[in-house]
């Protein structure tokens, strides 16, 4: 849990620049201009997308990352060997590494409050604490139906796109928005599941005795198309804002 007090979150200067997740910030909120009302900026929360077919899970050689029945992608630091293949494979550039920890560094990311949900049947803390109910938690099929209903009932507010419905093969975290998602810091991701690019290389490569260092390079090459697309999207967001 964060050791920050509520007063720390009253500093709105953090919104001056777009931020990414770090090893000690599993989720961040960024602010973007609202073309329909300049007095009501658009706030976008970013975190692990919890893919339906997660590339990080596919890339992990020791099953330190697993996909739970609830849809959460969960990390076990006791199994992790620190190879960071998951960071290379993730199309959303989510996992962050504890580089400042020389002895027991971990790969850190949001786990969708997996332990809390498993133990008490609750919901993720972010959804539980959100005052305007901008965050919802439930079955994916029901959330998709609800999202489509909102788009149909209020086309002037929402664009006809549910981000995460198909991106990277589909994700458990999804968004509705009033303008193009690439203008809100979200990346233009292919609908193809990311493991399709890495599994053929990774799962067959050790059979032929290719060293792990070379595997790292090959995985990076396999993700090149994702990186190129993400870089262009990020540059466009910076230019527009």
Order of alpha helices (4+ residues) and beta strands (2+ residues): beta-beta-alpha-beta-beta-alpha-beta-beta-alpha-alpha-alpha-alpha-alpha-alpha
